[in-house]
Amino acid sequence: MAELGSLLAIEQDRQAVLSLREELKRWSYKPGWELRIEPDPSPWITAVLFIHYEAADSRNPSRTIPIQARHPINPYLAENLDEFARWLQHALFSAERHESQEWLRRDGAIYDDPHQTRRQ
């Protein structure tokens, strides 16, 4: 009986991923930014949104570097597309905020470096 429950959960996760991928096809963002949803093998996460783009390196602006952000997706979002839209916007805000943290400087020094360990 437990095996049947596992198979049902796997199928529900598969359907959620397919549904989220279909919804994501309706959305676009900046040129050069790729948004992709992939299944996640973890038992706690159904899928993951990957955001890929190239950005100028804040420490060497003459070169660009590939960026990949990974955002776990709650399977509930496959059933509530308005929530998915708000969540997607938040994921993009997160990527943009990270970049702004790297670029904002005081007297030439990064003000809030997202790559440094936070001091409490």
N, C-alpha and C positions, 0 to 999 in steps of 0.2 A: 504494500500500500504506500509506503514511504517513497518507493521508487516512482510510482505514478505521480505523486505530489512533486517530486523533483523534476520530472519530465514536463509537467504542467508549468512549473515556475520557469523552466528554461524556455519553453515556447512563449510564455508571456513576456519574458525579457526580449526574446527575438522580435516579437511583434512591436514592443515598445521602441526598440532600436530602429526598426523599419519605419514606424510612424514618425519618430523624431527626424530621421533622415529626410523623409518626404516633406515635413514641415520646414526643415532647414533650406530646402531647395527654393522656397519662396522668398528667402531673405538674401540681401546683398549688403556689402559694406565697402570699405575703401578699395580702390584699385590695388591689386597686388596682395590683398589679404585673402587667405583661403580659410574657410570654415568647414570642418569635417567632423562627423560623428562616427565613432567606432564603438563596438561592444567592448566591455571590460571584463576580464576573467575573474575579477574579485567577486566574492559572494555578496558584498555590500553595495556594489555599484553596478547598475545595469549598463551604462554607456558613459562615454567621455566625449566632450567637445574639445577638439584641437583647433587652435587658432595659429596659423602660420603666416608670417610676413617677414619682409626684409626691413631693417631699420638702420639709420645711420648710427654708428658706434659713438656713444656719448664721450668716450675717452679718446677717440681718434675719428673725428667727423668726416675725414676724407674716405673712410671705408664703410661698407655696409656689412651687417651681420644678420644671419638667419635667426629668427625668433620663433619659438614654439611655446605656446601657453596651453596648459592642460586643465580642463574644468570638469570634474565628475558631475554627472547628471542624475538627479533623482527621478526614478521611473514615473513618479506622479506627474511629471511635466508632460509626458506623452498623452495624458488624458486631459490636460488643461492648457490649451494653446496660448491663452492670454498670459498665464503664468510663465509659460515657456518664453514668450516674447520679452517679458520683463527680466527673466533670468538671463536670456541671451544678451540683452542690453547691458545688464550688470557685468557679465563676463567681458564684454568689449570695453566697458568703462574701466574694469580692472587692468586690462592690458594697456590702455591709454594712460591710466594713472601711473603705472609702473614706468612707462617711458617718461612722463613728466617729472617723476622723481629723479630719474637719471640726468635730466637736462637742467633742472632748476638749480642755479648756483648763486652763492653769495661770495663776492670777491674771488670768483674763479673756482671755488670749492663746491662740490655737490652738497646741497643743503640737507637732503634726506635720502641717502643712498639706499636703494632697496636691496642691495646685495650685502650690506653690512649687517652684522648681528645687532638686533635692537638692544638698547640699554634700557634697563628698568629703573 
